[in-house]
Amino acid sequence: MIASEKEKLLERIDAALEEVRPHLAVDGGDVEVVDLTDENIVQVKWLGTCQNCSMSVMTMKADIEQALRNGVPEVRGEEAIKGWQA
């Protein structure tokens, strides 16, 4: 994938996640895009209270996955990255 194509996809991914972020923020959490793999798998990091929430797996399936499928159909999957540091 060309770098500019990846950047455009990452922008669209971030925009799609904007619909989920207000729901996460209510409980003091958020999600950050870490990377997009060559296989179009979005890697995310949970932030705030989402880091240790037992419902994060459900949120990933019900909210994150759905937002990405609707907004960025090129995405082939999602995964949470634990312990990632910038």
Beta strands, then each sheet from edge to edge (+ up, - down):
strand 1: 29-36
strand 2: 41-48
strand 3: 77-80
sheet 1: 1+ 2- 3-
end
